[in-house]
């Protein structure tokens, strides 16, 4: 069911982007799709972080992660 909802949402966004592309041009369409994708990716990343924290894992920032893997 979630896959169907996601596919429907993607279809609606692409249809909306097509209409925006017709009205405002391709640059506006690309900006709209980029904003939507970034928002989706940010929400997914936050959900992964929350899930990891609930499982008791310690989240490392980029510097700590690099130092850990260099040793």
KETI-382594 format. One record per atom (N, C-alpha, C, O, CB): residue number from 1; atom name; x, y, z. Coordinates in Angstrom, 3 decimals, padded with zeros to 6 digits. Glycine has a CB too. Layout:
// KETI-382594
{NUM; 'CA'; {X; Y; Z}}
...
// end
This chain:
// KETI-382594
{1; 'N'; {000.818; -001.190; 000.000}}
{1; 'CA'; {000.000; 000.000; 000.000}}
{1; 'C'; {000.867; 001.261; 000.000}}
{1; 'O'; {000.565; 002.231; -000.695}}
{1; 'CB'; {-000.933; -000.006; 001.202}}
{2; 'N'; {001.962; 001.236; 000.798}}
{2; 'CA'; {002.836; 002.405; 000.839}}
{2; 'C'; {003.508; 002.632; -000.511}}
{2; 'O'; {003.700; 003.769; -000.940}}
{2; 'CB'; {003.894; 002.243; 001.934}}
{3; 'N'; {003.864; 001.526; -001.175}}
{3; 'CA'; {004.505; 001.650; -002.478}}
{3; 'C'; {003.536; 002.282; -003.476}}
{3; 'O'; {003.933; 003.118; -004.288}}
{3; 'CB'; {004.985; 000.269; -002.986}}
{4; 'N'; {002.281; 001.887; -003.416}}
{4; 'CA'; {001.264; 002.458; -004.299}}
{4; 'C'; {001.088; 003.949; -004.017}}
{4; 'O'; {000.986; 004.750; -004.946}}
{4; 'CB'; {-000.080; 001.718; -004.127}}
{5; 'N'; {001.054; 004.321; -002.742}}
{5; 'CA'; {000.907; 005.729; -002.376}}
{5; 'C'; {002.105; 006.545; -002.857}}
{5; 'O'; {001.955; 007.654; -003.371}}
{5; 'CB'; {000.744; 005.873; -000.855}}
{6; 'N'; {003.297; 005.973; -002.680}}
{6; 'CA'; {004.503; 006.679; -003.109}}
{6; 'C'; {004.505; 006.853; -004.625}}
{6; 'O'; {004.826; 007.932; -005.123}}
{6; 'CB'; {005.767; 005.921; -002.655}}
{7; 'N'; {004.149; 005.802; -005.360}}
{7; 'CA'; {004.094; 005.908; -006.816}}
{7; 'C'; {003.049; 006.922; -007.260}}
{7; 'O'; {003.272; 007.669; -008.213}}
{7; 'CB'; {003.796; 004.546; -007.435}}
{8; 'N'; {001.920; 006.950; -006.582}}
{8; 'CA'; {000.884; 007.928; -006.904}}
{8; 'C'; {001.382; 009.345; -006.628}}
{8; 'O'; {001.149; 010.256; -007.424}}
{8; 'CB'; {-000.396; 007.643; -006.098}}
{9; 'N'; {002.059; 009.527; -005.513}}
{9; 'CA'; {002.594; 010.839; -005.171}}
{9; 'C'; {003.628; 011.289; -006.192}}
{9; 'O'; {003.624; 012.445; -006.615}}
{9; 'CB'; {003.208; 010.816; -003.774}}
{10; 'N'; {004.507; 010.388; -006.586}}
{10; 'CA'; {005.516; 010.731; -007.590}}
{10; 'C'; {004.846; 011.104; -008.904}}
{10; 'O'; {005.253; 012.056; -009.570}}
{10; 'CB'; {006.496; 009.559; -007.803}}
{11; 'N'; {003.817; 010.349; -009.272}}
{11; 'CA'; {003.089; 010.647; -010.511}}
{11; 'C'; {002.440; 012.021; -010.447}}
{11; 'O'; {002.472; 012.774; -011.420}}
{11; 'CB'; {002.025; 009.577; -010.779}}
{12; 'N'; {001.845; 012.348; -009.292}}
{12; 'CA'; {001.206; 013.662; -009.136}}
{12; 'C'; {002.228; 014.789; -009.204}}
{12; 'O'; {001.972; 015.826; -009.817}}
{12; 'CB'; {000.445; 013.731; -007.809}}
{13; 'N'; {003.380; 014.590; -008.578}}
{13; 'CA'; {004.426; 015.618; -008.596}}
{13; 'C'; {004.939; 015.815; -010.015}}
{13; 'O'; {005.138; 016.948; -010.453}}
{13; 'CB'; {005.591; 015.236; -007.651}}
{14; 'N'; {005.154; 014.721; -010.733}}
{14; 'CA'; {005.643; 014.851; -012.100}}
{14; 'C'; {004.592; 015.507; -013.002}}
{14; 'O'; {004.933; 016.290; -013.888}}
{14; 'CB'; {006.033; 013.476; -012.656}}
{15; 'N'; {003.324; 015.186; -012.774}}
{15; 'CA'; {002.254; 015.832; -013.545}}
{15; 'C'; {002.218; 017.327; -013.228}}
{15; 'O'; {002.082; 018.157; -014.126}}
{15; 'CB'; {000.874; 015.177; -013.237}}
{16; 'N'; {002.340; 017.659; -011.950}}
{16; 'CA'; {002.384; 019.072; -011.553}}
{16; 'C'; {003.596; 019.777; -012.139}}
{16; 'O'; {003.512; 020.926; -012.574}}
{16; 'CB'; {002.400; 019.197; -010.030}}
{17; 'N'; {004.736; 019.069; -012.146}}
{17; 'CA'; {005.952; 019.654; -012.710}}
{17; 'C'; {005.794; 019.894; -014.212}}
{17; 'O'; {006.290; 020.886; -014.745}}
{17; 'CB'; {007.162; 018.741; -012.441}}
{18; 'N'; {005.108; 018.989; -014.880}}
{18; 'CA'; {004.873; 019.157; -016.313}}
{18; 'C'; {004.020; 020.398; -016.576}}
{18; 'O'; {004.292; 021.167; -017.498}}
{18; 'CB'; {004.190; 017.905; -016.898}}
{19; 'N'; {002.998; 020.579; -015.762}}
{19; 'CA'; {002.132; 021.761; -015.922}}
{19; 'C'; {002.918; 023.031; -015.625}}
{19; 'O'; {002.796; 024.023; -016.343}}
{19; 'CB'; {000.892; 021.670; -014.992}}
{20; 'N'; {003.725; 023.001; -014.563}}
{20; 'CA'; {004.559; 024.155; -014.238}}
{20; 'C'; {005.540; 024.414; -015.381}}
{20; 'O'; {005.803; 025.565; -015.728}}
{20; 'CB'; {005.320; 023.929; -012.904}}
{21; 'N'; {006.077; 023.345; -015.960}}
{21; 'CA'; {006.993; 023.493; -017.086}}
{21; 'C'; {006.331; 024.156; -018.275}}
{21; 'O'; {006.954; 024.974; -018.952}}
{21; 'CB'; {007.538; 022.149; -017.493}}
{22; 'N'; {005.083; 023.821; -018.540}}
{22; 'CA'; {004.363; 024.450; -019.644}}
{22; 'C'; {004.122; 025.923; -019.369}}
{22; 'O'; {004.232; 026.755; -020.270}}
{22; 'CB'; {003.035; 023.741; -019.890}}
{23; 'N'; {003.794; 026.245; -018.129}}
{23; 'CA'; {003.422; 027.623; -017.793}}
{23; 'C'; {004.651; 028.497; -017.546}}
{23; 'O'; {004.754; 029.588; -018.107}}
{23; 'CB'; {002.520; 027.639; -016.559}}
{24; 'N'; {005.575; 028.035; -016.720}}
{24; 'CA'; {006.696; 028.882; -016.308}}
{24; 'C'; {008.024; 028.515; -016.955}}
{24; 'O'; {008.979; 029.286; -016.866}}
{24; 'CB'; {006.846; 028.820; -014.830}}
{25; 'N'; {008.108; 027.376; -017.592}}
{25; 'CA'; {009.344; 026.988; -018.257}}
{25; 'C'; {010.032; 025.834; -017.545}}
{25; 'O'; {009.653; 025.440; -016.441}}
{25; 'CB'; {010.284; 028.172; -018.344}}
{26; 'N'; {011.047; 025.307; -018.204}}
{26; 'CA'; {011.706; 024.110; -017.682}}
{26; 'C'; {012.539; 024.394; -016.441}}
{26; 'O'; {012.689; 023.523; -015.584}}
{26; 'CB'; {012.582; 023.499; -018.747}}
{27; 'N'; {013.086; 025.611; -016.333}}
{27; 'CA'; {013.894; 025.928; -015.159}}
{27; 'C'; {013.053; 025.895; -013.888}}
{27; 'O'; {013.501; 025.375; -012.866}}
{27; 'CB'; {014.549; 027.300; -015.320}}
{28; 'N'; {011.864; 026.433; -013.937}}
{28; 'CA'; {010.963; 026.400; -012.786}}
{28; 'C'; {010.566; 024.966; -012.466}}
{28; 'O'; {010.441; 024.594; -011.299}}
{28; 'CB'; {009.709; 027.255; -013.050}}
{29; 'N'; {010.370; 024.164; -013.504}}
{29; 'CA'; {010.023; 022.750; -013.310}}
{29; 'C'; {011.154; 022.019; -012.600}}
{29; 'O'; {010.915; 021.254; -011.665}}
{29; 'CB'; {009.716; 022.071; -014.663}}
{30; 'N'; {012.382; 022.255; -013.042}}
{30; 'CA'; {013.535; 021.600; -012.425}}
{30; 'C'; {013.696; 022.019; -010.973}}
{30; 'O'; {014.031; 021.189; -010.127}}
{30; 'CB'; {014.808; 021.919; -013.203}}
{31; 'N'; {013.466; 023.284; -010.669}}
{31; 'CA'; {013.547; 023.761; -009.287}}
{31; 'C'; {012.497; 023.093; -008.412}}
{31; 'O'; {012.774; 022.719; -007.272}}
{31; 'CB'; {013.379; 025.281; -009.236}}
{32; 'N'; {011.287; 022.946; -008.952}}
{32; 'CA'; {010.211; 022.327; -008.182}}
{32; 'C'; {010.534; 020.875; -007.865}}
{32; 'O'; {010.368; 020.437; -006.726}}
{32; 'CB'; {008.889; 022.416; -008.944}}
{33; 'N'; {010.991; 020.130; -008.856}}
{33; 'CA'; {011.325; 018.720; -008.654}}
{33; 'C'; {012.508; 018.589; -007.695}}
{33; 'O'; {012.513; 017.702; -006.842}}
{33; 'CB'; {011.648; 018.038; -010.004}}
{34; 'N'; {013.509; 019.461; -007.826}}
{34; 'CA'; {014.671; 019.425; -006.935}}
{34; 'C'; {014.259; 019.680; -005.493}}
{34; 'O'; {014.709; 018.971; -004.593}}
{34; 'CB'; {015.715; 020.457; -007.374}}
{35; 'N'; {013.414; 020.678; -005.255}}
{35; 'CA'; {012.948; 020.960; -003.888}}
{35; 'C'; {012.199; 019.777; -003.311}}
{35; 'O'; {012.374; 019.441; -002.140}}
{35; 'CB'; {012.050; 022.199; -003.868}}
{36; 'N'; {011.372; 019.144; -004.117}}
{36; 'CA'; {010.598; 018.000; -003.634}}
{36; 'C'; {011.517; 016.846; -003.285}}
{36; 'O'; {011.348; 016.219; -002.239}}
{36; 'CB'; {009.571; 017.558; -004.682}}
{37; 'N'; {012.486; 016.553; -004.138}}
{37; 'CA'; {013.405; 015.447; -003.881}}
{37; 'C'; {014.245; 015.705; -002.638}}
{37; 'O'; {014.456; 014.792; -001.839}}
{37; 'CB'; {014.313; 015.219; -005.086}}
{38; 'N'; {014.729; 016.929; -002.460}}
{38; 'CA'; {015.543; 017.246; -001.288}}
{38; 'C'; {014.718; 017.113; -000.018}}
{38; 'O'; {015.216; 016.614; 000.991}}
{38; 'CB'; {016.128; 018.663; -001.398}}
{39; 'N'; {013.484; 017.546; -000.052}}
{39; 'CA'; {012.616; 017.425; 001.115}}
{39; 'C'; {012.396; 015.959; 001.464}}
{39; 'O'; {012.445; 015.581; 002.634}}
{39; 'CB'; {011.269; 018.122; 000.863}}
{40; 'N'; {012.157; 015.141; 000.454}}
{40; 'CA'; {011.939; 013.712; 000.666}}
{40; 'C'; {013.191; 013.063; 001.249}}
{40; 'O'; {013.096; 012.251; 002.170}}
{40; 'CB'; {011.545; 013.023; -000.654}}
{41; 'N'; {014.367; 013.415; 000.717}}
{41; 'CA'; {015.619; 012.837; 001.206}}
{41; 'C'; {015.912; 013.257; 002.644}}
{41; 'O'; {016.401; 012.455; 003.440}}
{41; 'CB'; {016.775; 013.248; 000.301}}
{42; 'N'; {015.615; 014.513; 002.978}}
{42; 'CA'; {015.842; 014.985; 004.340}}
{42; 'C'; {014.941; 014.251; 005.329}}
{42; 'O'; {015.382; 013.872; 006.415}}
{42; 'CB'; {015.601; 016.497; 004.428}}
{43; 'N'; {013.693; 014.053; 004.956}}
{43; 'CA'; {012.769; 013.338; 005.837}}
{43; 'C'; {013.222; 011.905; 006.039}}
{43; 'O'; {013.132; 011.380; 007.149}}
{43; 'CB'; {011.348; 013.366; 005.267}}
{44; 'N'; {013.707; 011.265; 004.988}}
{44; 'CA'; {014.182; 009.889; 005.089}}
{44; 'C'; {015.423; 009.799; 005.984}}
{44; 'O'; {015.541; 008.880; 006.795}}
{44; 'CB'; {014.494; 009.331; 003.693}}
{45; 'N'; {016.349; 010.757; 005.834}}
{45; 'CA'; {017.553; 010.763; 006.659}}
{45; 'C'; {017.216; 010.972; 008.131}}
{45; 'O'; {017.794; 010.316; 008.998}}
{45; 'CB'; {018.513; 011.849; 006.185}}
{46; 'N'; {016.284; 011.880; 008.420}}
{46; 'CA'; {015.881; 012.104; 009.807}}
{46; 'C'; {015.212; 010.867; 010.397}}
{46; 'O'; {015.422; 010.545; 011.566}}
{46; 'CB'; {014.936; 013.302; 009.898}}
{47; 'N'; {014.419; 010.183; 009.603}}
{47; 'CA'; {013.767; 008.967; 010.081}}
{47; 'C'; {014.803; 007.886; 010.392}}
{47; 'O'; {014.665; 007.165; 011.379}}
{47; 'CB'; {012.756; 008.454; 009.040}}
{48; 'N'; {015.836; 007.769; 009.559}}
{48; 'CA'; {016.894; 006.790; 009.819}}
{48; 'C'; {017.640; 007.119; 011.115}}
{48; 'O'; {017.960; 006.224; 011.898}}
{48; 'CB'; {017.880; 006.741; 008.638}}
{49; 'N'; {017.913; 008.405; 011.333}}
{49; 'CA'; {018.597; 008.812; 012.557}}
{49; 'C'; {017.760; 008.489; 013.790}}
{49; 'O'; {018.271; 007.974; 014.784}}
{49; 'CB'; {018.917; 010.307; 012.517}}
{50; 'N'; {016.463; 008.800; 013.712}}
{50; 'CA'; {015.586; 008.514; 014.845}}
{50; 'C'; {015.515; 007.023; 015.124}}
{50; 'O'; {015.517; 006.612; 016.284}}
{50; 'CB'; {014.190; 009.063; 014.587}}
{51; 'N'; {015.452; 006.213; 014.085}}
{51; 'CA'; {015.381; 004.765; 014.255}}
{51; 'C'; {016.664; 004.233; 014.894}}
{51; 'O'; {016.616; 003.362; 015.763}}
{51; 'CB'; {015.133; 004.076; 012.900}}
{52; 'N'; {017.806; 004.759; 014.460}}
{52; 'CA'; {019.074; 004.329; 015.026}}
{52; 'C'; {019.172; 004.713; 016.498}}
{52; 'O'; {019.682; 003.939; 017.309}}
{52; 'CB'; {020.238; 004.932; 014.243}}
{53; 'N'; {018.689; 005.898; 016.847}}
{53; 'CA'; {018.734; 006.339; 018.229}}
{53; 'C'; {017.816; 005.494; 019.104}}
{53; 'O'; {018.147; 005.212; 020.255}}
{53; 'CB'; {018.351; 007.809; 018.328}}
{54; 'N'; {016.690; 005.097; 018.580}}
{54; 'CA'; {015.781; 004.245; 019.340}}
{54; 'C'; {016.381; 002.874; 019.594}}
{54; 'O'; {016.072; 002.234; 020.600}}
{54; 'CB'; {014.458; 004.102; 018.610}}
{55; 'N'; {017.237; 002.419; 018.689}}
{55; 'CA'; {017.881; 001.118; 018.846}}
{55; 'C'; {019.117; 001.206; 019.733}}
{55; 'O'; {019.765; 000.190; 019.983}}
{55; 'CB'; {018.260; 000.552; 017.486}}
{56; 'N'; {019.451; 002.388; 020.209}}
{56; 'CA'; {020.553; 002.558; 021.140}}
{56; 'C'; {021.893; 002.831; 020.494}}
{56; 'O'; {022.918; 002.790; 021.174}}
{56; 'CB'; {020.666; 001.365; 021.974}}
{57; 'N'; {021.915; 003.106; 019.210}}
{57; 'CA'; {023.170; 003.406; 018.538}}
{57; 'C'; {023.556; 004.860; 018.790}}
{57; 'O'; {022.694; 005.725; 018.945}}
{57; 'CB'; {023.060; 003.126; 017.024}}
{58; 'N'; {024.854; 005.114; 018.830}}
{58; 'CA'; {025.357; 006.464; 019.013}}
{58; 'C'; {025.640; 007.054; 017.640}}
{58; 'O'; {026.348; 006.452; 016.833}}
{58; 'CB'; {026.633; 006.480; 019.908}}
{59; 'N'; {025.092; 008.220; 017.382}}
{59; 'CA'; {025.291; 008.854; 016.086}}
{59; 'C'; {026.587; 009.655; 016.106}}
{59; 'O'; {026.800; 010.471; 017.003}}
{59; 'CB'; {024.090; 009.761; 015.725}}
{60; 'N'; {027.450; 009.428; 015.122}}
{60; 'CA'; {028.711; 010.144; 014.997}}
{60; 'C'; {028.574; 011.224; 013.936}}
{60; 'O'; {027.885; 011.040; 012.933}}
{60; 'CB'; {029.866; 009.177; 014.650}}
{61; 'N'; {029.246; 012.366; 014.168}}
{61; 'CA'; {029.250; 013.378; 013.115}}
{61; 'C'; {030.347; 013.024; 012.102}}
{61; 'O'; {031.026; 012.009; 012.257}}
{61; 'CB'; {029.473; 014.814; 013.712}}
{62; 'N'; {030.522; 013.841; 011.087}}
{62; 'CA'; {031.433; 013.512; 009.987}}
{62; 'C'; {032.882; 013.397; 010.450}}
{62; 'O'; {033.608; 012.517; 009.986}}
{62; 'CB'; {031.330; 014.564; 008.894}}
{63; 'N'; {033.312; 014.270; 011.357}}
{63; 'CA'; {034.702; 014.248; 011.824}}
{63; 'C'; {034.956; 012.988; 012.645}}
{63; 'O'; {035.971; 012.318; 012.453}}
{63; 'CB'; {035.022; 015.514; 012.663}}
{64; 'N'; {034.055; 012.666; 013.545}}
{64; 'CA'; {034.213; 011.456; 014.348}}
{64; 'C'; {034.186; 010.217; 013.468}}
{64; 'O'; {034.950; 009.277; 013.692}}
{64; 'CB'; {033.117; 011.371; 015.414}}
{65; 'N'; {033.317; 010.209; 012.473}}
{65; 'CA'; {033.204; 009.058; 011.561}}
{65; 'C'; {034.508; 008.862; 010.787}}
{65; 'O'; {034.990; 007.738; 010.649}}
{65; 'CB'; {032.020; 009.254; 010.573}}
{66; 'N'; {035.078; 009.967; 010.282}}
{66; 'CA'; {036.328; 009.876; 009.536}}
{66; 'C'; {037.463; 009.421; 010.435}}
{66; 'O'; {038.285; 008.605; 010.019}}
{66; 'CB'; {036.670; 011.220; 008.898}}
{67; 'N'; {037.528; 009.927; 011.656}}
{67; 'CA'; {038.598; 009.527; 012.588}}
{67; 'C'; {038.462; 008.049; 012.955}}
{67; 'O'; {039.463; 007.344; 013.082}}
{67; 'CB'; {038.562; 010.401; 013.871}}
{68; 'N'; {037.252; 007.593; 013.121}}
{68; 'CA'; {037.022; 006.196; 013.466}}
{68; 'C'; {037.496; 005.264; 012.348}}
{68; 'O'; {038.095; 004.223; 012.618}}
{68; 'CB'; {035.538; 005.962; 013.756}}
{69; 'N'; {037.229; 005.635; 011.100}}
{69; 'CA'; {037.566; 004.765; 009.995}}
{69; 'C'; {039.019; 004.904; 009.539}}
{69; 'O'; {039.513; 004.042; 008.813}}
{69; 'CB'; {036.652; 005.042; 008.849}}
{70; 'N'; {039.707; 005.959; 009.946}}
{70; 'CA'; {041.118; 006.104; 009.588}}
{70; 'C'; {042.014; 005.253; 010.483}}
{70; 'O'; {043.147; 004.954; 010.105}}
{70; 'CB'; {041.536; 007.570; 009.677}}
{71; 'N'; {041.540; 004.863; 011.643}}
{71; 'CA'; {042.368; 004.073; 012.570}}
{71; 'C'; {042.281; 002.617; 012.271}}
{71; 'O'; {042.913; 001.808; 012.951}}
{71; 'CB'; {041.961; 004.314; 014.000}}
// end
